[in-house]
């Protein structure tokens, strides 16, 4: 007998269709701009599938990782949308409704799937209320809306980062029977991440280091989890043009677009509560950690906090690298989109930390205050984002 789809699966499917509707609405009301058309003409239409994978080191592209370009070539070929170099100077092409939709199919589907995947995970693992909360946090994220309908690799990067984080959490809390499958799936996601964006090496190294520290010491397991995707990432890094940049914004401003100040405060609030629990226990760190391992939420929240912190450190080092060679004369303005993987990481972290903060309250009054505070911050942020992109 065929199994009926669960209520959660039905809700998730409806949300995905709704997100597709929003994405294509944004796509239809947003003219193609030159970076999207340049990417399509030079990196997609101008190359064979073979040359997309094995890139000419003199290609001049900022992101030479091939997966997005490969998918775009499949989509535009199937859709019969052929682009020509002379279109870079023909303004009517940028207003074309067909171009707006076809070129952005990959991004719209990727961002929609990422948002719904977060909802599904927290609904299944915790409750439908927390799933809805995570969904609203995603909708209150600037980078989600900014790249929901843009024909560049960023939405695909967000999607695979989301899968990476959710599979990482599953490895921390999953049952023994599902651990092998989650590990295999994460290996595949790491290869896809490395093939989508070179910057994914930061989060790839962070996840593997934490898994090793958490006790998974079989080095053979890291051949496909770490060494293969690392090799792919380093190969494409070696082909990446070395640009110089200048900075109009400081590090915190650059991070704020992907991981807002409110979410940073929630993360700090989580750390304070976790630290308070440690000091009040009056136990050694080792004993306290062993006891916390028995509490799924406490364990996963802290490990994910360490993951978030390690990614932030990685981006700080990246910032320093380019800041040390800042060039106002010939450089490009350093873009906040380089930190876009912090958007899905921040969405998941904020949801986890919010659940922990709420559960840490010992009485109903405290729980109500926390819910009002979290809800108030979310609503204000959501109104601001919707006002920017829809109204």
Order of alpha helices (4+ residues) and beta strands (2+ residues): alpha-alpha-alpha-alpha-alpha-alpha-alpha-alpha-alpha-alpha-alpha-alpha-alpha-beta-alpha-alpha-alpha-alpha-beta-alpha-alpha
